[in-house]
């Protein structure tokens, strides 16, 4: 599951986007102004930004320019009613990774979101292959040595977060932020889910960095 920042001031569209993305397994933070987005971007890590160009306090392009000016490489998709070639070029030149003009089908939006997340994580398909571990992100399906492993929704989300950057330690607060505030995990719950993951995958896959968090071992070191 990815944590997505949606910046969209249109209420019906924002509601629809938040619902569709949540149904696809993503945690969505929906904001309606660039000012609020700046504050959240300073405080939270996001896997993807979905920005409307026309916002009440400043343009999405201005917000994007500020974000890229900080050296942040988070993938960004612009969502707007503007569909002229010049405006699309302007958005892409400002640092957007993709540009989706309204109206659009939600299936296309989800497909583009999956593509952006794959590219950012270094994956080239919906199936992430990490040694003997295979993760089908479209169907939320896990295979270990070609045998399906049944995971709970939370176990899957934690595994996917670790698998996005194998070998990099994820802190407990980072793992906690993969869930919404209403469905947040505390540190004890994370420990329980990691324990269950280890029982299902084998102890060699998930390492503990004491006092910091957890790490998915690189495929070369996994069983």
Protein Blocks (a to p, Z undefined) as FASTA:
>chain_A
ZZdddddfbfklmmmmmmmmmmnopacdddfbfklmmmmmmmpccfbdcddfbdfkbcfk
lmmmmmmmnopabdcddddfbfcfklmmmmmmnopabdcdddddfklmmmmmmmmmmmmn
opabfbdcehjbccdfklopaceehiacdddfklmmmmmmmmmmghiacdfklmmmmpcf
klcccfklmmmmmmmmmmmnopklpccdehiaccdddfklmZZ
